[in-house]
Amino acid sequence: MDKLRTFFGGKNSLRAASLILIVTLFISNILGVIRDHFLTQKIPTDILSAYYAAFRIPDLVFNVLILGAISAAFIPVFSSLLTKNKTQEAWKVASSIINIALILLIVFCLILWLLMPQIIPFFVPGFEETKKQLTISLGRILLISPIFFGLSYIFGAILNSFKRFIVYSLAPLVYNLSIILGTLFFADRFGVWGVVWSVVAGAFLHMLIQLPIALNLGFRWQRIIDFKNSQVRRIGILMLPRAIGLGANQILLFIFTIIASTLSGYSVAIYNLADNIQTMPMVVFGTSFAVAIFPTLSEAYAKKDIQNFSRYIIKTMRSIIFFLVPIVAGVILLRAQIVRLILGSGHFGWEQTIETADTLAYFALSLVFTSLIPLLARAFYAFHNTKTPTIVTVATVIISAILGKILSSSMGVAGLALAFSIGSFLNALVLYIILRTKILLDEKNLFWFFTKVIIASFIMAVALQEGKFIAALFVNMQRFWGVLTQTTIAIVIALIIYFLLAWIFSLEEIGTLKVIFTRFTGRSIDEEKEPGR
């Protein structure tokens, strides 16, 4: 029992945290792929459009009221208090934030529940009346989930601040498993209603799994709302710009939903399904690194250790680029195979498959940039600067919205994905340009590293394409197993070529694979040490 408690509640190093998040987020996203597979199999695609549209308002509530406070404000402030050994004050701040969050979430969700019939028709103008009514009903049920997620993400932020990542990283797995099981056992009998209630159950479990570790760390709920506390006020000040930025991203999704609803009966579903597929590598190799490094960045800034701060940024950027550039090439070249394997069954027909594959290709262009944005933004958050990422986000959201309207008129839903990718590129580029004016970055190192990755990825892409065509000659491409065999062969060839070239080019990131191997084979490795220790 003690070993289990130590495993789930023990402190993790930066390297261990990154590995834990990569592995669990990978598993979570695999579960997300399985979730979408069963959704497209059991729920008609036009009904899925209503299902995904119903998420827009609950997601807006959560992102604006909670995610901004957690990602940009709570962790830096809470971590700073822990660093200064002000533990009791930290727990008071945590209770105040939880109580404020609960009140805001419940009030806003009740108001939106009442206003849902007036709001939904506005942003799904292309839906027929019965579909609008279905979206309203589904949206009202889904308004329960932000309340559970609000508490869950605060508990998760506490775990992150103490550098406890295992249970935090297991929460998304529980959430996706809930939806999968709900779809499998209830979709045939209750249709989409069984799915939305499994979403609510998953949100509750997402919260519940993190609570025991937070309690073990010393958290005790206190009936307190202390607006006079300077740290509570600071969280409010820091979260406001981030909330605006996240609100802008949600508004972009609203705009894209409005546009997609007028294109076809299933365009909203296609946009979301393609987005879910491209999100997988971004979350695994982008968000995971950014989440793992954030407490360390906040701690480095609190100690005024700018040299290590810069070193962590460059090292994490290299890791993201190393993994994501070849994945971009692979997703584009294997887009049809990926969509056929994941979604091509049940109610999901060939026309939807082709349109989703085209949309996925344009989404893939954004992968490197959407993966760098969380890291670059968190660099500013560690400086307690939430205004700069917010201004950049709002500006690029406006550009993406305008481009989405223009491009979708000729390209359909794929035009929305291209608009998103252009906006993501501009967002990452501007954040990097501003960041380099604040800290010294080893750009020469980064440039030559990026050049080597591009060369290796290009050669890998050529090998993948040839392997794909050769494999197709020996399998039945009209069958699932034929497509799976072709895709597997192409991916294996690509991985061998890419990692061989990485070894030839002496890229230090190849050592990450050694870390993963040694972790899973049980061999011990040295924990990452800071210079001078």
C-alpha positions in Angstrom: 0.0 0.0 0.0 2.9 2.4 0.9 4.5 1.6 -2.4 1.3 2.4 -4.3 0.9 5.6 -2.4 4.5 6.6 -3.2 4.0 5.7 -6.9 0.9 7.7 -7.4 1.7 10.6 -5.0 5.5 10.8 -5.2 7.3 13.8 -6.6 8.5 13.6 -10.2 11.6 15.1 -11.8 11.3 17.2 -15.0 12.4 14.3 -17.1 10.1 11.8 -15.3 7.2 14.3 -15.5 7.7 14.7 -19.3 7.8 11.0 -19.8 4.8 10.4 -17.6 2.8 13.0 -19.5 3.9 11.8 -22.9 3.0 8.2 -22.2 -0.4 8.9 -20.5 -1.4 11.6 -22.9 -0.5 9.2 -25.7 -2.7 6.5 -24.2 -5.5 9.1 -23.5 -5.4 10.2 -27.1 -5.5 6.6 -28.3 -8.6 6.3 -26.2 -9.9 9.5 -27.9 -9.4 7.9 -31.3 -11.2 4.8 -30.1 -14.0 7.1 -28.7 -14.4 8.8 -32.1 -14.4 5.4 -33.9 -17.3 4.2 -31.8 -19.1 7.6 -32.1 -19.0 7.5 -35.9 -20.0 3.9 -35.9 -23.0 4.2 -33.6 -24.2 7.8 -34.1 -25.3 9.2 -37.5 -22.9 11.9 -38.7 -25.5 14.7 -38.9 -26.4 13.9 -35.2 -22.8 14.1 -34.3 -22.7 17.6 -35.7 -25.4 18.5 -33.1 -23.4 16.7 -30.4 -20.2 18.7 -31.2 -22.1 22.0 -31.5 -23.6 21.4 -28.1 -20.1 21.4 -26.5 -19.4 25.0 -27.6 -21.2 26.8 -24.7 -20.0 24.5 -21.9 -16.4 24.7 -23.3 -16.7 28.5 -23.4 -17.7 28.6 -19.7 -14.8 26.3 -18.6 -12.1 27.9 -20.8 -13.0 31.5 -19.8 -13.7 31.0 -16.1 -11.3 28.2 -15.1 -8.6 27.3 -17.6 -7.3 30.9 -17.8 -7.0 31.1 -14.1 -5.2 27.7 -13.8 -2.8 27.8 -16.7 -1.8 31.5 -16.4 -2.4 32.5 -12.8 -3.0 29.9 -10.1 0.2 27.7 -10.7 2.7 30.6 -10.7 1.1 32.2 -7.6 0.6 28.9 -5.7 4.1 27.7 -6.7 5.7 31.0 -5.6 4.0 30.6 -2.1 5.3 27.1 -1.8 8.8 28.2 -2.8 8.7 30.8 0.0 7.5 28.2 2.5 4.1 29.9 2.9 2.2 26.7 2.8 -0.7 27.7 5.0 -1.3 30.8 2.9 -1.1 28.7 -0.2 -3.9 26.4 1.0 -6.1 29.4 2.0 -5.6 30.8 -1.5 -6.5 27.4 -3.0 -9.8 27.2 -1.0 -10.7 30.8 -1.9 -10.2 30.1 -5.6 -12.2 26.9 -5.4 -15.1 28.6 -3.7 -15.0 31.6 -6.1 -14.8 29.2 -9.1 -17.8 27.1 -7.9 -20.0 30.1 -7.4 -19.1 31.5 -10.8 -19.6 28.2 -12.6 -22.9 27.4 -11.0 -24.3 30.9 -11.7 -23.1 31.1 -15.3 -24.3 27.6 -16.1 -27.8 28.3 -14.7 -28.0 31.5 -16.7 -26.8 29.8 -19.9 -29.2 26.9 -19.2 -32.1 29.4 -19.3 -30.7 31.2 -22.4 -29.8 28.1 -24.4 -32.9 28.3 -26.7 -32.0 31.8 -27.7 -28.2 31.2 -28.1 -28.1 27.9 -30.1 -30.1 29.1 -33.1 -27.6 32.0 -33.5 -24.5 29.9 -34.0 -25.9 26.9 -35.9 -28.0 28.8 -38.5 -27.6 26.1 -41.0 -29.2 23.4 -38.8 -32.8 22.4 -39.4 -35.3 23.1 -36.5 -35.3 19.6 -35.0 -31.5 19.5 -35.0 -31.4 22.9 -33.3 -33.7 21.6 -30.6 -31.5 18.5 -30.1 -28.5 20.7 -29.8 -30.2 22.8 -27.1 -31.2 19.7 -25.1 -27.7 18.2 -25.4 -26.0 21.5 -24.5 -28.1 21.9 -21.3 -27.0 18.5 -20.1 -23.3 19.2 -20.9 -23.4 22.4 -18.8 -23.0 20.1 -15.8 -19.5 19.1 -16.9 -17.7 22.5 -16.5 -18.5 22.4 -12.8 -16.7 19.1 -12.3 -13.9 20.1 -14.6 -13.5 23.4 -12.7 -12.8 21.6 -9.5 -10.7 18.9 -11.2 -8.3 21.4 -12.9 -7.8 23.2 -9.6 -6.9 19.9 -7.9 -4.7 19.2 -10.9 -2.9 22.6 -10.6 -2.2 21.7 -7.0 -0.7 18.4 -8.0 1.4 20.1 -10.7 2.7 22.7 -8.3 3.9 19.9 -6.1 5.3 18.2 -9.2 3.0 15.2 -8.8 2.0 14.2 -12.3 0.9 10.6 -12.3 -2.6 10.9 -11.1 -3.0 14.2 -12.9 -2.1 12.5 -16.1 -4.5 9.6 -15.5 -7.5 11.8 -15.2 -8.0 12.2 -19.0 -7.8 8.5 -19.4 -10.7 8.0 -17.0 -12.7 10.7 -18.9 -12.2 9.1 -22.3 -12.9 5.6 -20.9 -16.2 6.8 -19.5 -17.3 8.1 -22.9 -16.2 4.9 -24.7 -18.1 2.7 -22.3 -21.1 5.0 -22.4 -21.1 4.8 -26.2 -20.6 1.0 -26.3 -23.3 0.2 -23.7 -25.8 3.0 -24.1 -25.6 4.4 -27.6 -27.6 1.6 -29.2 -30.4 1.9 -26.7 -30.4 5.7 -25.9 -28.6 7.1 -28.9 -26.6 10.4 -28.4 -28.3 10.8 -25.0 -26.3 7.9 -23.6 -23.2 9.5 -24.9 -23.7 13.0 -23.3 -24.5 11.5 -19.9 -21.3 9.5 -20.1 -19.4 12.8 -20.8 -20.9 14.2 -17.5 -19.9 11.0 -15.6 -16.4 11.2 -17.1 -16.0 14.8 -15.9 -17.0 13.8 -12.4 -14.5 10.9 -12.4 -11.8 13.3 -13.8 -12.3 15.3 -10.7 -12.7 12.4 -8.2 -9.4 10.7 -9.2 -7.3 13.7 -8.3 -8.9 14.6 -5.0 -7.2 12.0 -2.8 -3.7 13.1 -3.8 -4.6 16.7 -3.2 -5.8 15.8 0.3 -2.7 13.8 0.9 -0.6 16.8 0.0 -2.3 18.8 2.7 -5.3 20.4 1.0 -8.3 20.9 3.2 -11.4 22.7 2.0 -12.0 25.9 3.9 -15.2 28.0 3.9 -13.4 31.1 2.8 -13.6 33.7 0.1 -10.9 36.2 0.8 -10.9 39.0 -1.8 -8.7 41.0 0.4 -5.9 38.5 0.1 -3.3 40.0 -2.2 -2.5 36.6 -3.8 -6.2 35.9 -4.6 -6.4 39.4 -6.2 -3.2 38.7 -8.1 -4.7 35.5 -9.6 -7.7 37.5 -10.7 -5.5 40.1 -12.3 -3.3 37.6 -14.0 -6.2 35.4 -15.2 -8.2 38.2 -16.8 -6.0 38.6 -20.0 -5.7 34.8 -20.3 -9.5 34.5 -20.0 -9.9 37.0 -22.8 -7.5 35.1 -24.9 -9.2 31.8 -24.3 -12.5 33.5 -24.9 -11.2 34.7 -28.2 -10.3 31.1 -29.2 -13.8 29.9 -28.2 -15.3 32.7 -30.2 -13.2 31.5 -33.2 -14.8 28.0 -32.7 -18.2 29.6 -32.5 -17.5 31.4 -35.8 -16.2 28.2 -37.4 -19.3 26.4 -36.1 -21.6 29.0 -37.6 -19.8 28.7 -41.0 -19.6 24.9 -40.9 -23.3 24.6 -40.1 -24.1 26.3 -43.4 -21.9 24.1 -45.5 -23.5 20.7 -45.1 -25.4 18.6 -42.6 -22.2 17.0 -41.3 -19.5 19.7 -41.7 -19.5 20.5 -38.0 -18.8 16.9 -37.2 -16.1 16.6 -39.9 -14.3 19.7 -38.6 -14.3 18.4 -35.0 -13.3 14.8 -36.0 -10.4 16.0 -38.1 -9.4 18.4 -35.3 -9.5 15.6 -32.7 -7.1 13.5 -34.8 -4.6 16.3 -35.3 -4.9 17.2 -31.6 -3.4 13.9 -30.6 0.2 14.5 -31.6 -0.1 18.1 -30.5 -1.2 17.2 -27.0 1.3 14.3 -26.6 4.4 16.2 -27.9 3.4 19.8 -27.3 1.0 20.3 -24.4 2.7 17.5 -22.3 6.1 19.2 -22.6 4.6 22.6 -21.8 2.7 21.3 -18.8 5.7 19.4 -17.4 8.1 22.4 -17.8 5.7 25.1 -16.5 6.3 24.6 -12.7 10.0 24.5 -13.4 9.9 27.7 -15.4 7.9 29.4 -12.7 10.4 28.2 -10.1 13.4 29.3 -12.1 11.8 32.8 -12.6 11.0 33.0 -8.9 14.7 32.3 -8.2 15.7 34.8 -10.9 17.6 32.0 -12.7 17.2 33.4 -16.2 20.0 31.3 -17.6 18.3 28.0 -16.8 15.0 29.5 -17.8 16.3 30.1 -21.3 17.9 26.7 -21.4 14.6 25.0 -20.5 12.8 26.9 -23.2 15.3 25.9 -26.0 15.5 22.3 -24.8 11.7 22.0 -24.8 11.4 23.7 -28.2 13.9 21.3 -29.7 11.9 18.3 -28.3 8.7 19.6 -29.8 10.3 20.2 -33.2 12.1 16.9 -33.2 8.9 14.9 -32.8 6.3 17.1 -34.6 8.0 18.0 -37.9 8.2 14.3 -39.1 4.7 13.7 -37.7 3.4 16.6 -39.9 4.8 14.9 -43.0 3.4 11.5 -41.9 -0.1 12.8 -41.3 -0.3 14.6 -44.6 1.0 11.6 -46.6 -1.2 9.0 -44.7 -4.2 11.2 -44.1 -6.6 9.0 -46.1 -5.4 5.9 -44.4 -5.7 7.5 -40.9 -9.2 8.6 -41.4 -10.3 5.3 -43.0 -8.8 3.3 -40.0 -10.2 5.5 -37.3 -13.6 6.7 -38.6 -14.4 4.7 -41.7 -17.2 2.4 -40.4 -20.8 2.4 -39.4 -22.6 5.7 -40.3 -19.4 7.3 -41.6 -19.4 7.0 -45.4 -16.8 7.5 -48.2 -17.8 11.1 -48.9 -17.3 12.0 -45.3 -14.0 10.1 -45.2 -12.5 12.1 -48.2 -13.7 15.4 -46.8 -12.3 14.6 -43.4 -8.9 13.5 -44.9 -8.6 16.8 -46.8 -9.5 18.8 -43.7 -6.9 16.8 -41.6 -4.1 17.6 -44.1 -4.6 21.3 -43.7 -4.9 20.9 -39.9 -1.6 19.0 -39.9 0.2 22.2 -41.2 -0.5 23.7 -37.8 0.9 20.9 -35.6 4.4 22.4 -34.9 2.9 25.8 -34.2 0.0 24.8 -32.1 2.5 22.7 -30.1 4.9 25.6 -29.6 2.2 28.1 -28.5 1.5 26.5 -25.1 5.2 26.5 -24.3 5.8 30.1 -25.5 2.7 31.3 -23.7 3.8 29.6 -20.5 7.1 31.4 -20.7 5.3 34.7 -20.4 3.0 33.3 -17.7 6.1 32.4 -15.7 7.1 36.0 -16.0 3.6 36.8 -14.6 2.8 38.4 -18.0 -0.5 37.2 -19.3 -1.2 40.3 -21.4 1.2 39.6 -24.3 -0.1 36.1 -25.2 -3.7 37.4 -24.9 -3.1 40.3 -27.3 -1.3 38.0 -29.8 -4.1 35.4 -29.5 -6.9 37.9 -30.1 -5.2 39.4 -33.1 -4.5 36.0 -34.7 -8.1 34.8 -33.9 -9.4 37.8 -35.8 -7.2 36.9 -38.8 -8.2 33.3 -38.7 -11.9 34.2 -38.6 -11.6 36.4 -41.6 -9.6 33.8 -43.5 -12.1 31.1 -42.5 -15.0 32.9 -44.1 -13.0 33.6 -47.3 -11.4 30.2 -47.7 -14.5 28.1 -46.8 -16.4 29.7 -49.6 -14.2 27.9 -52.1 -12.6 25.0 -50.1 -15.5 24.0 -47.8 -14.7 22.8 -44.3 -11.0 22.3 -45.3 -10.7 26.0 -45.7 -11.5 26.4 -42.0 -8.6 24.1 -41.1 -6.3 26.1 -43.4 -7.4 29.3 -41.7 -6.7 27.8 -38.3 -3.2 26.7 -39.4 -2.3 30.2 -40.7 -3.5 31.8 -37.5 -1.5 29.3 -35.4 1.7 30.0 -37.4 1.3 33.7 -36.9 0.5 33.2 -33.2 3.7 31.1 -32.5 5.9 33.4 -34.7 4.9 36.6 -32.9 5.2 35.1 -29.4 8.7 33.9 -30.3 9.8 37.2 -31.7 8.6 39.0 -28.5 10.1 36.4 -26.2 13.5 36.7 -27.8 13.5 40.4 -26.8 13.1 39.5 -23.2 15.6 36.6 -22.7 18.7 35.5 -24.6 18.0 32.3 -26.6 20.6 30.1 -28.3 19.2 30.7 -31.8 22.2 29.4 -33.7 21.8 26.1 -32.0 18.1 26.1 -32.7 18.6 27.0 -36.4 21.1 24.2 -37.2 19.0 21.7 -35.2 15.8 22.7 -37.2 17.7 22.4 -40.5 18.8 18.8 -39.6 15.3 17.9 -38.6 13.9 19.2 -41.9 16.4 17.3 -43.9 15.7 14.1 -42.0 12.0 14.5 -42.2 12.1 15.1 -46.0 14.1 11.9 -46.6 11.8 10.1 -44.2 8.8 11.4 -46.2 10.2 10.1 -49.5 10.8 6.7 -47.9 7.3 6.6 -46.4 5.7 7.5 -49.7 7.6 4.7 -51.5 6.9 2.2 -48.8 3.2 3.1 -48.9 3.0 2.5 -52.7 5.0 -0.8 -52.6 2.9 -2.1 -49.7 -0.3 -1.3 -51.5 0.7 -3.8 -54.3 0.6 -6.7 -51.9 -2.6 -6.0 -49.8 -6.3 -5.6 -50.4 -6.8 -1.8 -50.0 -10.6 -2.3 -49.9 -10.3 -4.0 -46.6 -9.5 -2.7 -43.1 -6.6 -5.1 -42.5 -5.1 -4.2 -45.9 -5.1 -0.5 -45.1 -3.8 -1.2 -41.6 -1.0 -3.4 -43.0 0.0 -0.7 -45.6 -0.1 2.0 -43.0 1.9 0.0 -40.5 4.6 -0.9 -43.0 4.9 2.8 -44.1 5.2 4.0 -40.5 7.8 1.4 -39.5 9.9 2.4 -42.6 9.5 6.1 -41.7 10.5 5.6 -38.1 13.6 3.6 -38.9 14.8 6.1 -41.5 14.1 9.2 -39.3 15.7 7.9 -36.1 18.7 6.5 -38.1 19.2 10.0 -39.6 18.7 11.6 -36.2 21.5 9.3 -34.9 23.7 10.1 -37.8 23.1 13.8 -37.3 23.9 13.4 -33.6 20.7 14.9 -32.4 20.6 14.6 -28.6 16.8 14.1 -28.6 17.3 10.6 -29.8 18.3 10.0 -26.1 14.6 10.4 -25.2 14.0 7.0 -26.8 16.7 5.5 -24.6 15.0 7.1 -21.6 11.7 5.5 -22.5 13.4 2.1 -23.2 15.2 2.1 -19.8 12.1 3.2 -18.0 10.0 0.4 -19.4 12.7 -2.3 -19.1 13.2 -1.4 -15.4 16.8 -0.2 -15.7 17.6 2.8 -13.6 18.7 6.1 -15.1 20.1 9.2 -13.5 17.6 12.0 -12.8 18.1 15.1 -14.8 20.4 17.5 -12.8 20.6 21.2 -13.0 24.0 22.7 -13.7 26.1 23.0 -10.6 24.3 20.2 -8.7 
